[in-house]
Amino acid sequence: MSRAVVREGFGGPEVLHVRDVAEPHAGRGEVRVRVRAVGLNPLDWQLASAPGLAAAFGVPTPSGFGCDLAGVVDEVGPGVAGFAAGDRVYGGVLARAAADHLVLPVPLPAPDVLFHTPDGIGDDTAAALPTPGLTAVAAVDAVRPRPGDIVLIGGAAGGVGVLAAQIARLRGATVLGTASPGTFDFLRGLGVVPVAYGPGLADRATALAPGGVSAAIDLFGTETVDAALTLGVPPDRISSVAGGPTPAGVHATGAHAADPRALEQITDAILAGTVTVPIAESFSIDQVRDAVARQAERHTHGKIVVRP
C-alpha cells in the first residue's frame, strides 16, 4: 500500500484525509517518484476551499492535494528517456503532490514540470521552488528592475516574496518589502528594507525612499499596487499576482508567465550562495491539516514543507 492526501469535499483543513491507496507503478512512458518533500502554496488550500477555483483549474472532487514536490525516481517504465532510477527530481503537478508515490508521464503535459534536482540542493529546498520560483521570476521580469531602482514588494516575507526580493536585489535594485513587524529582522537578513503594511503604506515608503519608488510588485491583495500608483510609479512598472482585476497598464502575472527553465537561474543562484530559500516549518504527512492551517495564516517566514 501507499499513502496519499485526499480532498473529499470543500472547506478548511478538515476536508483533507491521509488515505491508504493502491501502490502505483510506472508503465510505458512513465516514471514513479518516491516523494520526499511537498512545498505548500496558497493555491493548495484555495483549491481545497473554493469550488469555483477548483473547477477553473479542472480539479475534480475528490482529488489529491498539493502541487510542488521533490523526491527520487524509483521506477522507470519502457520508452522513457532522460530519467533513470535513483535520479533526484523536483517539479510541480496540480493537486496531487502530497503522496508517498506519484506516477508521471514523460514528458509531462504543461503546466506540470519535472526537473533533475541539482547536487547540493536538498529536497525541502527543491520542493519550495517550482510555483514560488516561477511566480517570483514572472513578477520581477514584468517590472524590469535595474541598478538604481527602488522596488516596493508587497508580501516580501512569504514563499514567493523572499525569492522575488532576492532576485530583484541580484538585478541591482534596492528592495522595500512590506511585512508585519515581527518579520523585520528576518527581511533585513535578506538585504531587504522592511516596511509595515497597512494604511499609510505610501507615506512610510516615501520616508524610507525620499527619492521615490520606481517599481512595485504586489504578491497579496491590492495594497501595494494602490500605494505604488499613489507614489507615481508608472503602471507598466507594477506587477500583481493577486489574480483579480488590476488597474489599466499594471501587469497581471503569475507562474504561467515564466519560462520553466527560469528555475535553473534560481538553483544556480542558490548554489552560488546569492539566493537562500528559508524553510519556516516542516510537518509529517500525517500532520497535513496542521501544515495547511499554519500556511493559511500567512505569517510564516518562508516555506511550509510536508514530508511523506
N, C-alpha and C positions, 0 to 999 in steps of 0.2 A: 504494500500500500504506500501511498504518498499523501501529503497534506497540501491543501490549498485554502486560501481565504476566499469565501464565497459571500457575495452580497445577495440577500434573499428578499429584498424589498428596498424601500427608500426611507431614509431617516438619518439619524446620527450613528455613532459607533455601534449601537445595539443591533444594527442590521447586518453586521459583519460576523461571520462564523468560521472557525477553523474546522474544516471537514476532512475526513479520510476519503480519498478518491483513488480510483484505479491508477496504478503507476503507469504513466505513458511511456512509449518507446518510439524511437526515431524510425521512420520509414524512408522510402526513397525520396531523395532531395531534402531531407530534414536532418537537423541536429537536435540532440537533447542537452539542455543546460541544467546542471545542478546549481540552483540558485543559492548564493551565499549572502546576499545583501539586497535590500529593496529600499530605495530612497523615496520618501513620501513627498508629495507635492499638493498644493491646494486643490488642483484639479481632481485628485483622487477622491477626496471627501466631498467635493462639489458634485461629482458624478454619482456618488452614493446617496446624495440627499436631494437632487433635483431631477425629476423625471424628464423635464423638457430638455435639459442639457444632455442627459444620457441619450435621449432619442436623437438629438442633433449630432452626436458623435457615433451613433449606431451601436450603442452598448445595450444589450438586451437585459432582461431580468428573468431568472437570476443571472449573475455574471461573476467574474473574478474581480480582483481588486489590485490596484497599484500599476504603475507604468514603468518606472525606472529600476533597473536591476544590474547586478554583477554576479558572475559565477564562473563555472568551468564546464566546458563541453565534456560530457561523459559518454555520449553515444553519437555515432555518425552513420547516417544511412547511406545506401548506394547512391552514386551520382552527385555527391556533394564535393565541391571544390572550395578551397580557401580556409577550411576549418578541419581540425583534427582532434581526436580525443586527447584531453589534457590541456587544450588551449584555454587560457583565461579570457573571458569576454565580458563586455558590458553593453547595454543598449536600452531601448525603450520599446515596450509593447503595450498597447492600450488595454487597461483594465484586466490584467491577468498576471502581473509580475509576481505577486505575493503567493508563492507556492514552492514546494520542495523541488519540483522539476517542471521545466517547460519544454515542449517540443515545438520547434520553429522551422519554417521553410527557409531554404537558402537559394536565392536571395530573398530577404523579407520584402513584402509589399510595402510601399510608402503609406503612412509616415513611420512605420516601425523601422528600427535600425538595430544592427548588431555589429560591434567592432571588437577587435582584439584589444585587451587591456594591456597598456604598456608596462614593461617591467619597472618596478619602483613605485607603482601606484596601487594602493590597497583596494580591497573590494568595497569597503564603505565609501571611500572617496570616489571610486568609479561609479557606484550606484547613485551618487549625489549629482552626477554631471549631466545626463542626457537632456532632460527637459529644462532644468535651470540654466545649463550651459548654452543651449541653443537659444533660449529666450533672452538671456543676457547679451549674447552676441548680436541678435537681431535688434534689440532695443538700443544698444550702443552704436551699432553701424548706422542706424536711422538718423542719429543726430550728429554724426561725423566729428567726434571730439579731436582736438589737435592741441599741440603745445600752446599754453597761454589761456586756454579755455577754462572757465569755471562752470562745472556741471552740477546741477542740483538733482539728486536722485532720491525719489520718494520710496521708502521701504528698504533702506540700504542694509539693514541687519538681517534680512531674510535670506533664504536659499538662493534666490535669483539676485538679490541686491548685493550680496557680498561679492559675487562674481562680476556683476556689471560695474561696481565701483572699482574693482581692481583692474578690469580691462580698460576702463576709461583712464585710469591713472597710468597704465602702461603706454597709452597713446599720448601722454604728456599733459593731461588735464588735471586741474585741482578739483576734488570732489567734495561737495557738501552733501551729507547724507542724512535724511530725516529718520528719526527713531525715537524711542522712549528714552528718558534719561538713564535708565538702568543699563542701556546698551552703549552708552557713550564711550566708555573706556575700551570696550570691545572694538568699536569702529576706529578709534584713534590708533589701536594696534594694527589696523589695516591701512593706515595712512589717510583715513577719511576724516574730514572736519564734521563733527556731528552737529545737528540742529534739531530741536524738538519739533515734532509735527503738531498740528492743531491750529486753531485760529491765531492769526498774526504771523504765519509762516513767512510771508513775503517780507515783513519788516525784519524778522530775525535773520533772514538770508541777506538782506541788504546790510545789516550791521556786520555780518561776517565777511561780506564781499562788497564793500562800498563801490568798487569799480564796476559792479554789475555781474549778473549771471548770464552766461552766453548760450547755455543749452540745458535741457532738463529731460529727465526720464522718470515716468510715473509707473511704479510697479504695484500700486494698490490704490484703487479708487480714483478720484479726480483732483485731490487736493493739490498735488504738485503741479499738475497741468494748469490749474487755476492760478496758483501763485506765480508760475513762470510767465503766464500771459500778463498778469498784473505788473511784473517786473520788466515787461517789454521784450521778452525773449521771442524771436520770430517763430511762428507756428511750425515752420519746416525744420526747426532745430529742437522740437519737442516730440518725444515718443511716449506712447502709453500701451500697456499690455492689459488694461482692465477689461477689455472685451466689449464695453458698451459704446454708445455714441461718443465721438470726440469732436472738439471744435474744428472748424474748417482749417485745413492745412496741417493739422497735427497728425503725426504718423501713428496709426493703429497697427501694432505689430505683435509678434509672438514667435514661438519656436518654429512654426510652419514657415516663417520667412527666412530662416537661416539655412545655409548650406550645411548638411550634416557633417561635412568634412571640417567645419569650423571647430568641432570638438578637439581635433588634433592640435589646434592652436592653444587650447586651454590645457590639454595634457602636457604639451611641450613646456608651457609656462610653469605648470606645477613642478615638473621635473627640474626646471631651471631655478626653482625657488622664488619665482616672481609672482606667483598666484598661490594662495592657500585656500583650502576648502574646509571650513570649520564644521565638524560633526557635533551637533548640540547634544544629542542623546541617542542611544540605541536601545531597542526593545527586541525581545524574542517574538516569534510569530504568534505564540500563544497570548502575547500582550498587545496584539494589534489594535484592539479597541483603545487601550491606554495611549498607544502611539498616535492614533488618529486624533484623539481628544487633545493631546499635547500639541500636535501640529496645527490644529484648527485654532488654537489660542493666538497664533501669530506673534508670540512674544519670545520665540526661541532665537538663540544666537547661532544661526547656521542651520544645518540639515538634521532631520529626524530619520533614522535608519531602522528598518525592521530586518532581523536576521532569521531566516527559516532554519 
